C-alpha cells in the first residue's frame, strides 16, 4: 500500500476499495470497546469537525465514552503546559498525571546514552503506564513524550491512548511545520519540484 502517493483518493470520494478486505471484514474488526470508541470518535468528528481544538475534542470524546477518570503522561519539559491541560480536564473528569522522569532513575541504570555528562534521569514510559493503570484511569493522553517513549507508553497501557501533543522541540511541538515550511522541505529533500 502506498496510499500517501494516491492522487485520486476514490476511497474517500467514491467508496472505492483498493484492498481485498471486504466491508464485512471491516465490520467484524470493530466489536466491543473498539466499536464503542469508533462510534464516539465518529460522533466527535461529525459534531465538532473544524469547530473545536483537539483539547476540546478530547473532552467531548471522553464525555461520549462516559469516562470519569482520565490519565495524562507528560514530558517534564512541558510541565507548565501539562498543568494547564490538567486544569482544563479537571473541569470535567478526575485526572491523574505522571511525569516522564517518574522514579528518578539514572540513565546509567539501563546503560542509556546521555545528552550531557553527569547524572541524567531517564524517561520512564512503562512506569508511567503502570502508574496510570494502577490509578484505574479509563483513557490516557500523551503530552510531549519523546519518539519511542510514546510507543513504549502506548504499548504498556491497558486503557486507550490518544496523543494530545506530539513533541517537536525545534518546531514548537508542531511536527507538521517541517512539511508546511518551504525551508524545511528543502532541507529534508521533500520540496515539490514546482516550488522554489
Secondary structure, 3 states (H helix, E strand, C coil): CCHHHCCCCHHHHCCCCCCCCCHHHHHHHCCHHHHHHHHHHHHHHHHHCCCCCHHHHHHHHHHHHCCCEEEEEECHHHHHHHHHHHHHHCCCCEEEEEECCCCCCEHHHHCCCCCCCCCCECCCHHHHHHHHHHCCCCEEEEECCCCCHHHHHHHHCCCEEEEEECCCCCCCCCCCHHHHCHHHHHHHCCCCCCCC
